Amino acid sequence: MTPDDHLHPALTMAARAAYTAYHEARTNHTREELEAVDGDGADGTPTMTIDILVEPAILNALEPISVNVLSEEAGPIDNGHA
C-alpha cells in the first residue's frame, strides 16, 4: 500500500501535475522570471508567471474526472459536481 492509496484520486492527480509543471518551470525559467507579476487572479491577488505555468497543468489533469475546482487564478470552475 502506498500513501496515495489513502487520497482521493483528484488530489493525487493534481499533486502529480503540479509537481511536474513546477519542475519544468524551474528548469526552463529563472526565479525572477517565475516571480514576475503578470496580472491579477480571479480573487484579486497578483498572478505570477509560475501561476500561469502550473495552474493549467493541474486543471488539465483534473479534466477527465470532472471535479469542481476553486481556483485562485480562474475562480470557481463548475464541472457539474456537488
PETA-V710377 format. One record per backbone hydrogen bond with DSSP energy under -0.5 kcal/mol. NH is the residue of the N-H (numbers start at 1). CO is the residue of the C=O. If there is no record, write none. Layout:
<<NH CO> <NH CO>>
This chain:
<<5 2> <6 3> <7 4> <11 8> <12 8> <13 9> <14 10> <15 11> <16 12> <17 13> <18 14> <19 15> <20 16> <21 17> <22 18> <23 19> <24 20> <25 21> <26 22> <27 23> <28 24> <29 25> <34 30> <35 31> <36 32> <36 33> <38 47> <39 47> <41 45> <42 73> <43 72> <44 41> <47 39> <48 46> <49 36> <50 34> <51 48> <52 48> <53 49> <54 50> <55 51> <57 54> <58 54> <59 55> <60 56> <61 57> <62 58> <63 59> <64 60> <65 62> <66 62> <66 63> <67 62> <69 77> <71 69> <71 75> <75 71> <77 69> <78 76> <79 77>>
